[in-house]
Each structure stands twice: as C-alpha cells, then as structure tokens.
C-alpha cells in the first residue's frame, strides 16, 4: 500500500488503474472497470469517486445539448507526478460537460480496442499483446503519419506489428486516400525497420459501420491489396479481436480472415 494523504491509502490496484488511464488518456466508467479488474460498476464507481476526491483523477461529463450522459476520467497533474508521466487528458475544468468533443469520442473508441485486445479472455496459446503505444508526433521526419495506436503481438509461431486507424466516419474519404498513400510510402522508406523491432507491419482499419467499412476498402483497393485489414468496432466488441472477422481491401473478397 502507498500512502497519499490522511484518509486515502493507494492500493496497488489503484496504481494500476491510474497507469492504464494515463495510457488511455480518458476513460468512461466501463473502461475503468475493465482495466481495473473490478467486478461491478458499483465498486469501480466508488473507487473512481475516492480517487477524484483525492485529486488523483479529473472528472468530466460526456454530454449533449440535452445534458450530461456519463462521467469520464483522466489523470490529474498530481497522479501524473506520482507516475512520472505527462498529463494527456482534456484541458477542461473539473466536472465540465464535454459536448461535441469528436476527439474524446474517438479516444474512447481507441480505448475499446485496447480493452478488447488486452483484457478480453483468450484461449490458452492465443496471441498475446506485448506492446501498446500511442503517438503524439509523426512516425518519422519523412511522413506526417500519426497512427491512433501501435501494438506488437506475440503469436505461437510469429510476432506481428500492427498500426491502428479508428474511423468514426467524420472525415472525407480523400483523407483516407491520403493516409493509405502515406502508409505505403512509410512501408517502402525503411523508417519502420529503423524504429521498431519487427521488419514489417499491418494497418488495422476499424470502422463504425459496415457501410463505412466498405467505403474504406474500396478506396484502399484502388491503391493496394497489401498491408491493410478491416473490421468494424462492433464486430471486435461482439466477437473478439482474434475472431475471423477481418476483411482485406478487395471488396468482393470473402470475410472470416484471421490475423494470425
């Protein structure tokens, strides 16, 4: 146990939760429950409230014009100092209602993939997450690419490097066209091998709806049939990351492709 101030004693699980929230930038209660290993929403809400009152978490509310819908949490400057990590959450007032915050919704979607990949039970011998990394600047001086996340996965026979692109349908398809071009140039540049331990990578594009998924695949197929794999966010949350849910760029290719 680690003392914080009179009346508040940090458990190892608290530190784990704070580290995970620092990695995920901002979380909702369900994501905090999953990464913190809490069995119920009541228990995690109680602990989140205690950490907020101890000034170790900052709380916001996701809302619409009709009012707030749910609480969101990020680490505070106090917990960042404790963990030795930067503060990456929204720069808003405590308890502020966040309305129309596309970046927040996007980050919550990224987090849902992280939770599914790291915390969803998998059979013995299944691929395991080794590394999860987020980026705050381009991958290399030669590119403007800033992926949503990067993971290294250790499988029974090989390891794979994965870049993630989460698409909520808010950007024009020409932006995706440019992004595909950038990934292809990055793959050919040799910059990936100089920075990361593996010699090749895949790009996993996750869409918010089947129609958007088809649009992304059509754009990609006009440029390449390599590197890119596609699924919907719902299919990962429903069936699991390692289920046969993946499509390749060619639109008339069959589904049920597995990553490893």
VOBA-1610 file (N, C-alpha, C; in pm, whole numbers, padded with zeros to 5 digits, always signed):
BEGIN
Unk+00084-00120+00000Unk+00000+00000+00000Unk+00087+00124+00000Unk+00041+00229-00065Unk+00118+00351-00077Unk+00035+00465-00022Unk+00088+00536+00077Unk+00014+00645+00137Unk+00009+00765+00045Unk-00105+00833+00047Unk-00122+00953-00033Unk-00147+01074+00055Unk-00241+01065+00142Unk-00268+01166+00242Unk-00356+01102+00348Unk-00371+01161+00466Unk-00457+01103+00568Unk-00596+01073+00515Unk-00642+00951+00537Unk-00774+00911+00491Unk-00774+00848+00353Unk-00663+00850+00281Unk-00656+00791+00148Unk-00530+00708+00137Unk-00545+00579+00121Unk-00432+00487+00105Unk-00444+00423-00033Unk-00345+00443-00116Unk-00346+00388-00251Unk-00308+00240-00248Unk-00391+00158-00309Unk-00364+00016-00326Unk-00287-00002-00457Unk-00225-00119-00472Unk-00157-00150-00598Unk-00254-00145-00715Unk-00379-00186-00691Unk-00477-00179-00798Unk-00507-00035-00838Unk-00503+00056-00742Unk-00521+00198-00775Unk-00411+00246-00869Unk-00288+00208-00838Unk-00175+00249-00923Unk-00188+00190-01062Unk-00229+00064-01069Unk-00251+00002-01200Unk-00359+00077-01277Unk-00467+00111-01210Unk-00576+00184-01276Unk-00528+00319-01325Unk-00453+00391-01242Unk-00402+00522-01283Unk-00308+00511-01403Unk-00223+00407-01402Unk-00132+00388-01516Unk-00210+00361-01644Unk-00313+00280-01633Unk-00392+00247-01752Unk-00469+00370-01802Unk-00522+00448-01712Unk-00592+00570-01754Unk-00493+00666-01819Unk-00370+00672-01768Unk-00267+00755-01831Unk-00241+00708-01973Unk-00236+00577-01994Unk-00216+00521-02128Unk-00333+00552-02221Unk-00453+00546-02166Unk-00575+00560-02247Unk-00623+00705-02258Unk-00559+00796-02184Unk-00586+00941-02187Unk-00714+00978-02115Unk-00827+00920-02155Unk-00954+00949-02091Unk-01041+00825-02103Unk-01112+00789-01994Unk-01189+00665-01993Unk-01328+00692-01939Unk-01421+00605-01974Unk-01552+00606-01908Unk-01552+00501-01797Unk-01661+00491-01724Unk-01666+00402-01610Unk-01649+00256-01647Unk-01706+00215-01760Unk-01695+00075-01801Unk-01551+00039-01837Unk-01483+00128-01908Unk-01343+00102-01940Unk-01257+00098-01814Unk-01285+00186-01718Unk-01213+00182-01590Unk-01240+00052-01517Unk-01363+00002-01523Unk-01394-00125-01458Unk-01315-00239-01520Unk-01305-00241-01652Unk-01235-00349-01721Unk-01086-00349-01689Unk-01022-00233-01706Unk-00876-00230-01687Unk-00839-00237-01539Unk-00930-00195-01451Unk-00901-00200-01308Unk-00934-00333-01243Unk-00999-00422-01317Unk-01031-00555-01264Unk-01143-00555-01161Unk-01234-00458-01170Unk-01346-00453-01076Unk-01459-00542-01124Unk-01525-00606-01029Unk-01632-00699-01064Unk-01765-00633-01091Unk-01782-00509-01047Unk-01911-00444-01065Unk-01893-00296-01088Unk-01994-00233-01148Unk-01989-00090-01169Unk-01995-00015-01036Unk-02066-00070-00938Unk-02075-00003-00809Unk-01937+00010-00745Unk-01858-00097-00748Unk-01725-00093-00686Unk-01632+00002-00759Unk-01634+00000-00892Unk-01543+00090-00963Unk-01587+00235-00946Unk-01718+00262-00945Unk-01765+00399-00927Unk-01725+00453-00789Unk-01731+00366-00689Unk-01690+00407-00555Unk-01543+00445-00552Unk-01459+00365-00620Unk-01316+00394-00618Unk-01282+00514-00705Unk-01349+00529-00817Unk-01327+00646-00901Unk-01362+00775-00827Unk-01469+00771-00749Unk-01508+00888-00671Unk-01403+00920-00566Unk-01351+00815-00498Unk-01248+00837-00396Unk-01122+00896-00458Unk-01081+00845-00573Unk-00960+00896-00640Unk-00982+01038-00691Unk-01104+01070-00732Unk-01134+01206-00776Unk-01130+01302-00658Unk-01188+01263-00546Unk-01187+01349-00427Unk-01046+01368-00373Unk-00957+01270-00397Unk-00818+01281-00354Unk-00734+01358-00455Unk-00798+01413-00558Unk-00731+01493-00661Unk-00634+01411-00744Unk-00655+01279-00754Unk-00572+01193-00838Unk-00635+01168-00975Unk-00763+01196-00985Unk-00833+01188-01113Unk-00907+01318-01138Unk-00918+01354-01265Unk-01003+01464-01307Unk-01128+01405-01371Unk-01243+01463-01338Unk-01370+01409-01387Unk-01437+01511-01479Unk-01494+01457-01586Unk-01571+01537-01680Unk-01701+01461-01706Unk-01787+01521-01786Unk-01910+01453-01824Unk-01927+01465-01975Unk-01953+01350-02038Unk-01983+01350-02181Unk-02130+01388-02194Unk-02158+01486-02278Unk-02296+01533-02284Unk-02341+01571-02422Unk-02466+01602-02430Unk-02530+01657-02549Unk-02597+01787-02508Unk-02663+01850-02599Unk-02734+01974-02566Unk-02843+01948-02463Unk-02888+01823-02455Unk-02992+01789-02357Unk-02937+01769-02217Unk-02803+01754-02205Unk-02745+01736-02073Unk-02640+01627-02072Unk-02574+01608-01955Unk-02468+01507-01944Unk-02521+01365-01955Unk-02438+01274-02009Unk-02479+01135-02025Unk-02399+01039-01938Unk-02268+01063-01922Unk-02190+00974-01836Unk-02060+01043-01797Unk-02000+00993-01688Unk-01877+01051-01637Unk-01757+00996-01712Unk-01657+01081-01729Unk-01530+01044-01790Unk-01418+01086-01696Unk-01303+01015-01704Unk-01194+01040-01611Unk-01061+01045-01684Unk-00972+01133-01638Unk-00834+01135-01683Unk-00746+01158-01561Unk-00617+01131-01576Unk-00529+01152-01461Unk-00509+01301-01438Unk-00481+01336-01314Unk-00455+01475-01276Unk-00306+01502-01279Unk-00269+01628-01261Unk-00127+01663-01251Unk-00063+01593-01131Unk-00141+01576-01025Unk-00090+01509-00904Unk-00056+01363-00931Unk-00145+01290-00997Unk-00117+01150-01026Unk-00011+01136-01136Unk-00007+01231-01230Unk+00098+01229-01332Unk+00236+01240-01267Unk+00247+01327-01167Unk+00375+01339-01095Unk+00407+01210-01022Unk+00307+01148-00962Unk+00327+01021-00891Unk+00376+00912-00986Unk+00318+00908-01106Unk+00351+00803-01203Unk+00472+00838-01290Unk+00510+00965-01292Unk+00618+01008-01380Unk+00579+01006-01525Unk+00458+01056-01555Unk+00406+01054-01691Unk+00341+01187-01723Unk+00335+01227-01849Unk+00269+01353-01884Unk+00118+01345-01866Unk+00054+01459-01850Unk-00091+01468-01848Unk-00140+01481-01991Unk-00225+01387-02036Unk-00270+01387-02175Unk-00420+01407-02188Unk-00492+01423-02081Unk-00637+01434-02087Unk-00684+01571-02134Unk-00816+01589-02144Unk-00871+01718-02189Unk-00831+01832-02096Unk-00800+01944-02154Unk-00768+02061-02074Unk-00897+02139-02051Unk-00976+02086-01962Unk-01105+02144-01927Unk-01117+02154-01776Unk-01215+02231-01731Unk-01238+02245-01587Unk-01292+02115-01530Unk-01263+02092-01402Unk-01318+01976-01331Unk-01470+01978-01340Unk-01528+01861-01373Unk-01673+01842-01382Unk-01737+01916-01500Unk-01658+01963-01594Unk-01715+02029-01711Unk-01784+01927-01800Unk-01893+01968-01864Unk-01964+01883-01958Unk-01903+01903-02096Unk-01860+01792-02158Unk-01796+01796-02289Unk-01901+01765-02395Unk-01933+01863-02476Unk-02035+01849-02580Unk-01969+01865-02716Unk-02000+01774-02807Unk-01945+01784-02942Unk-01795+01764-02947Unk-01741+01684-02857Unk-01597+01661-02850Unk-01562+01537-02932Unk-01539+01556-03062Unk-01509+01443-03151Unk-01383+01370-03107Unk-01284+01445-03059Unk-01158+01382-03018Unk-01180+01289-02899Unk-01269+01325-02809Unk-01298+01241-02693Unk-01367+01112-02737Unk-01466+01123-02824Unk-01536+01004-02874Unk-01439+00913-02949Unk-01349+00973-03024Unk-01250+00895-03097Unk-01159+00821-03000Unk-01113+00888-02895Unk-01024+00823-02799Unk-01094+00710-02726Unk-01220+00728-02692Unk-01295+00620-02628Unk-01306+00499-02720Unk-01319+00523-02851Unk-01322+00411-02946Unk-01188+00341-02952Unk-01078+00418-02953Unk-00944+00357-02948Unk-00930+00272-02822Unk-00978+00326-02711Unk-00968+00254-02584Unk-01045+00122-02587Unk-01158+00121-02656Unk-01237-00002-02662Unk-01159-00114-02730Unk-01077-00077-02830Unk-00994-00177-02896Unk-00884-00226-02802Unk-00824-00134-02730Unk-00721-00170-02632Unk-00777-00265-02527Unk-00895-00235-02475Unk-00957-00322-02374Unk-00985-00461-02431Unk-01036-00465-02555Unk-01065-00595-02616Unk-00939-00676-02639Unk-00832-00609-02676Unk-00707-00677-02709Unk-00634-00724-02584Unk-00635-00643-02480Unk-00555-00674-02361Unk-00634-00748-02253Unk-00763-00718-02239Unk-00836-00766-02122Unk-00945-00868-02153Unk-00981-00884-02278Unk-01082-00986-02307Unk-01018-01123-02298Unk-01080-01218-02228Unk-01019-01351-02214Unk-00996-01416-02350Unk-00880-01482-02362Unk-00847-01555-02485Unk-00805-01696-02447Unk-00827-01793-02534Unk-00786-01931-02505Unk-00636-01942-02485Unk-00595-02041-02411Unk-00452-02066-02390Unk-00381-02087-02523Unk-00265-02024-02538Unk-00189-02036-02661Unk-00226-01934-02767Unk-00325-01849-02738Unk-00363-01746-02835Unk-00261-01633-02835Unk-00261-01551-02939Unk-00167-01439-02944Unk-00183-01347-02823Unk-00072-01288-02780Unk-00072-01203-02662Unk-00018-01064-02696Unk-00076-00964-02634Unk-00029-00827-02652Unk+00102-00808-02578Unk+00205-00762-02649Unk+00336-00733-02588Unk+00356-00584-02567Unk+00312-00503-02664Unk+00336-00359-02660Unk+00214-00286-02711Unk+00179-00177-02642Unk+00076-00085-02691Unk+00133+00055-02678Unk+00129+00131-02785Unk+00190+00263-02785Unk+00103+00361-02860Unk+00090+00482-02806Unk+00022+00590-02876Unk+00124+00695-02917Unk+00088+00777-03014Unk+00182+00872-03071Unk+00127+01013-03061Unk+00220+01107-03044Unk+00184+01248-03032Unk+00258+01333-03134Unk+00331+01268-03221Unk+00402+01334-03330Unk+00420+01233-03443Unk+00453+01278-03564Unk+00467+01185-03677Unk+00569+01075-03652Unk+00550+00963-03720Unk+00636+00846-03702Unk+00781+00872-03742Unk+00801+00959-03839Unk+00936+00988-03888Unk+00935+01126-03953Unk+01052+01188-03967Unk+01058+01320-04033Unk+01006+01318-04176Unk+01009+01201-04238Unk+00969+01192-04379Unk+00818+01175-04398Unk+00740+01170-04290Unk+00597+01145-04303Unk+00519+01229-04204Unk+00392+01252-04237Unk+00301+01321-04145Unk+00214+01221-04068Unk+00239+01093-04085Unk+00156+00989-04023Unk+00163+00993-03871Unk+00046+00999-03809Unk+00034+00983-03664Unk-00075+00878-03641Unk-00041+00750-03633Unk-00143+00646-03614Unk-00216+00664-03482Unk-00333+00605-03473Unk-00408+00609-03348Unk-00342+00525-03240Unk-00275+00418-03278Unk-00203+00334-03182Unk-00115+00235-03258Unk-00026+00172-03183Unk+00064+00069-03237Unk+00070-00044-03137Unk+00069-00166-03186Unk+00079-00282-03098Unk+00174-00385-03158Unk+00242-00457-03070Unk+00318-00575-03110Unk+00254-00696-03044Unk+00227-00796-03127Unk+00155-00915-03083Unk+00244-01036-03098Unk+00255-01115-02993Unk+00332-01239-02996Unk+00238-01356-03017Unk+00250-01424-03131Unk+00169-01541-03158Unk+00247-01669-03133Unk+00183-01784-03146Unk+00250-01913-03123Unk+00369-01935-03218Unk+00361-01883-03341Unk+00467-01907-03439Unk+00540-01781-03484Unk+00478-01665-03467Unk+00542-01541-03512Unk+00482-01423-03437Unk+00551-01311-03448Unk+00502-01186-03392Unk+00465-01092-03506Unk+00368-01004-03481Unk+00326-00909-03583Unk+00321-00770-03522Unk+00346-00671-03608Unk+00335-00530-03570Unk+00210-00474-03635Unk+00130-00401-03556Unk+00002-00351-03603Unk-00011-00202-03575Unk-00041-00126-03677Unk-00085+00012-03658Unk-00238+00014-03664Unk-00298+00099-03583Unk-00444+00107-03577Unk-00493+00242-03629Unk-00599+00236-03708Unk-00669+00355-03753Unk-00817+00336-03722Unk-00869+00420-03634Unk-01009+00414-03594Unk-01086+00519-03672Unk-01188+00476-03745Unk-01262+00566-03834Unk-01408+00573-03789Unk-01450+00690-03742Unk-01587+00710-03698Unk-01673+00779-03804Unk-01621+00785-03927Unk-01698+00841-04036Unk-01707+00991-04038Unk-01616+01058-03969Unk-01622+01205-03960Unk-01532+01275-04061Unk-01447+01199-04129Unk-01353+01260-04224Unk-01390+01220-04367Unk-01360+01309-04460Unk-01384+01280-04601Unk-01297+01163-04646Unk-01345+01087-04743Unk-01271+00970-04791Unk-01138+01009-04856Unk-01126+01132-04904Unk-00997+01175-04961Unk-00889+01177-04854Unk-00928+01200-04729Unk-00831+01196-04619Unk-00780+01054-04601Unk-00870+00957-04611Unk-00828+00817-04601Unk-00739+00780-04719Unk-00772+00829-04837Unk-00690+00803-04957Unk-00547+00852-04933Unk-00533+00971-04878Unk-00401+01026-04849Unk-00329+00944-04742Unk-00406+00895-04645Unk-00345+00818-04537Unk-00292+00684-04590Unk-00368+00620-04679Unk-00321+00495-04740Unk-00191+00519-04815Unk-00187+00626-04894Unk-00063+00662-04964Unk+00053+00678-04866Unk+00027+00744-04754Unk+00133+00770-04656Unk+00184+00641-04595Unk+00095+00547-04565Unk+00140+00419-04509Unk+00223+00342-04611Unk+00183+00346-04737Unk+00260+00275-04840Unk+00400+00335-04855Unk+00408+00467-04852Unk+00539+00531-04859Unk+00623+00499-04736Unk+00558+00497-04621Unk+00630+00465-04497Unk+00683+00321-04501Unk+00604+00229-04553Unk+00647+00089-04562Unk+00767+00073-04654Unk+00772+00155-04759Unk+00882+00144-04855Unk+01006+00222-04815Unk+00993+00311-04716Unk+01103+00401-04682Unk+01214+00337-04600Unk+01181+00229-04527Unk+01278+00170-04436Unk+01276+00232-04298Unk+01196+00338-04279Unk+01190+00404-04149Unk+01130+00314-04041Unk+01036+00228-04081Unk+00975+00139-03981Unk+01078+00046-03919Unk+01159-00019-04002Unk+01259-00113-03951Unk+01364-00043-03865Unk+01390+00083-03891Unk+01488+00156-03812Unk+01434+00193-03674Unk+01303+00201-03660Unk+01245+00244-03533Unk+01190+00128-03449Unk+01135+00026-03515Unk+01065-00081-03445Unk+01140-00213-03462Unk+01115-00310-03372Unk+01195-00434-03374Unk+01156-00534-03481Unk+01041-00517-03545Unk+00999-00610-03649Unk+01024-00548-03786Unk+01023-00632-03890Unk+01063-00581-04022Unk+00946-00548-04114Unk+00824-00568-04068Unk+00708-00531-04149Unk+00589-00506-04056Unk+00486-00443-04111Unk+00371-00411-04028Unk+00242-00427-04109Unk+00132-00431-04035Unk-00001-00427-04094Unk-00074-00305-04038Unk-00172-00259-04113Unk-00257-00149-04067Unk-00398-00204-04049Unk-00451-00194-03928Unk-00586-00239-03899Unk-00678-00117-03897Unk-00769-00113-03992Unk-00866-00004-04001Unk-00998-00052-03943Unk-01047+00019-03843Unk-01169-00020-03774Unk-01273+00088-03794Unk-01385+00051-03854Unk-01489+00147-03889Unk-01607+00138-03794Unk-01687+00245-03793Unk-01801+00249-03702Unk-01927+00186-03760Unk-01924+00148-03889Unk-02042+00089-03952Unk-02000+00010-04074Unk-02079-00093-04112Unk-02043-00173-04231Unk-02033-00091-04358Unk-02123+00006-04378Unk-02116+00088-04498Unk-01988+00167-04506Unk-01945+00223-04394Unk-01819+00296-04392Unk-01703+00201-04417Unk-01711+00082-04363Unk-01607-00019-04386Unk-01590-00047-04535Unk-01701-00064-04604Unk-01695-00091-04748Unk-01632+00026-04823Unk-01665+00148-04781Unk-01608+00266-04848Unk-01457+00272-04830Unk-01411+00244-04709Unk-01267+00245-04683Unk-01197+00137-04764Unk-01258+00021-04776Unk-01197-00088-04852Unk-01187-00053-05000Unk-01291+00011-05055Unk-01289+00048-05197Unk-01177+00147-05224Unk-01163+00246-05137Unk-01057+00344-05156Unk-00921+00276-05148Unk-00904+00188-05051Unk-00776+00120-05032Unk-00744+00029-05149Unk-00845-00045-05197Unk-00823-00139-05307Unk-00780-00070-05435Unk-00813+00058-05450Unk-00770+00132-05569Unk-00621+00161-05566Unk-00559+00143-05449Unk-00417+00172-05432Unk-00333+00049-05401Unk-00389-00046-05326Unk-00312-00163-05284Unk-00404-00272-05232Unk-00357-00396-05238Unk-00428-00507-05174Unk-00344-00562-05059Unk-00240-00490-05022Unk-00149-00537-04918Unk-00164-00453-04792Unk-00103-00498-04685Unk-00084-00425-04560Unk-00212-00407-04480Unk-00323-00369-04546Unk-00444-00326-04475Unk-00541-00442-04448Unk-00598-00437-04326Unk-00702-00530-04283Unk-00815-00448-04222Unk-00940-00496-04236Unk-01055-00416-04198Unk-01154-00495-04112Unk-01214-00426-04017Unk-01323-00482-03938Unk-01403-00366-03882Unk-01520-00395-03826Unk-01597-00292-03758Unk-01568-00297-03608Unk-01585-00184-03544Unk-01569-00178-03398Unk-01668-00271-03330Unk-01790-00277-03381Unk-01891-00365-03320Unk-01849-00511-03326Unk-01788-00553-03437Unk-01750-00695-03450Unk-01641-00732-03350Unk-01551-00640-03321Unk-01447-00668-03221Unk-01510-00680-03083Unk-01599-00587-03049Unk-01662-00590-02917Unk-01756-00708-02903Unk-01818-00749-03012Unk-01914-00860-03006Unk-01844-00996-03013Unk-01752-01013-03108Unk-01695-01145-03136Unk-01553-01164-03084Unk-01483-01055-03056Unk-01346-01067-03009Unk-01245-01034-03117Unk-01132-00981-03074Unk-01029-00934-03167Unk-00976-01046-03255Unk-00962-01166-03199Unk-00898-01275-03271Unk-00998-01366-03342Unk-01124-01323-03349Unk-01224-01398-03424Unk-01205-01377-03574Unk-01261-01462-03657Unk-01248-01447-03803Unk-01341-01340-03857Unk-01309-01214-03829Unk-01395-01101-03863Unk-01330-01007-03965Unk-01210-01040-04010Unk-01129-00944-04084Unk-01146-00956-04235Unk-01151-00840-04301Unk-01160-00831-04446Unk-01030-00771-04501Unk-00997-00808-04624Unk-00887-00743-04696Unk-00944-00633-04785Unk-00859-00555-04850Unk-00910-00439-04926Unk-01007-00473-05040Unk-00981-00578-05115Unk-01065-00609-05230Unk-01207-00635-05184Unk-01302-00558-05232Unk-01437-00556-05178Unk-01509-00688-05196Unk-01484-00761-05305Unk-01555-00887-05325Unk-01479-01006-05265Unk-01373-00980-05187Unk-01304-01089-05118Unk-01387-01136-04999Unk-01375-01263-04961Unk-01460-01316-04853Unk-01419-01262-04717Unk-01511-01264-04621Unk-01475-01228-04483Unk-01410-01346-04413Unk-01413-01342-04282Unk-01363-01451-04199Unk-01213-01474-04216Unk-01138-01366-04233Unk-00993-01378-04238Unk-00937-01356-04097Unk-00840-01435-04058Unk-00778-01422-03928Unk-00640-01356-03942Unk-00604-01279-03843Unk-00479-01204-03848Unk-00357-01296-03838Unk-00366-01401-03757Unk-00254-01493-03739Unk-00301-01635-03764
//
